């Protein structure tokens, strides 16, 4: 078993591929054969189409307990970074027993490259890395010139999600998934003969922008040592993973900056919340999180904001900790105005006396 320290980055394996390619089956196999790793799983899906996280939770065990398995069904995780992806990853990393490897299953129509860019988010980029991108392709479908065993289901999934570009040809999505891969697994090989398998392999090889391992897989069974522990650091290797959508605003993520605001006690939590909502509108603030000292209150106020959505709760007494407000503010790099942000929040400080 590999011994990790808190200074190590947690490796993440991104598993992508069309609906029905066998992503969930592969994850179940990896959960059953963790190679001594403590796993966590994040599943991104839409509505009732595709994968149900309950399937994976039914396979939970001591190496990957149910609380380590999270399903996000609110849209493409690379387009809901602040709302869903980052908070979920932070929760997984904050578990009492920190996972030693995280598996992320994208939706069947996800473009994986924008997800890789999300790993540059300030709050996680020093603590997590993309160990590798594994792309699954249905061998029978590819050999027959298709991309999925059930194109109708793929189309239904695309129409069900408003965050997707419904006009993007499926061929481009398929090519993007292959272009981002470190390894391609040809699934359902029991449904094709040797010639069909070789034809599928040839198609993948011709599409891929660089030489890639293309391996057959049946029933989700593959040696975990082949797909885990690649050390690809894919988030630092984006130039080698071209996409049809490079430069498209709808899937581009800006660089982000963060700043820490230290303040004394705050007079009125409602005014603070209103100020944060105003900052979200006027200063392009994406997230605010931290603890607030409220005058006259013995308990600290936990504050979490995503855009204009602000949640607060008194979580525990300050005890021996200094009664000080400390907020982390995350904003787009080109828009962050530290002076304006600090002035707006400092205006809520309780007057002395």
Order of alpha helices (4+ residues) and beta strands (2+ residues): beta-alpha-beta-alpha-beta-alpha-beta-alpha-beta-alpha-alpha-alpha-beta-alpha-beta-alpha-beta-alpha-beta-beta-beta-beta-alpha
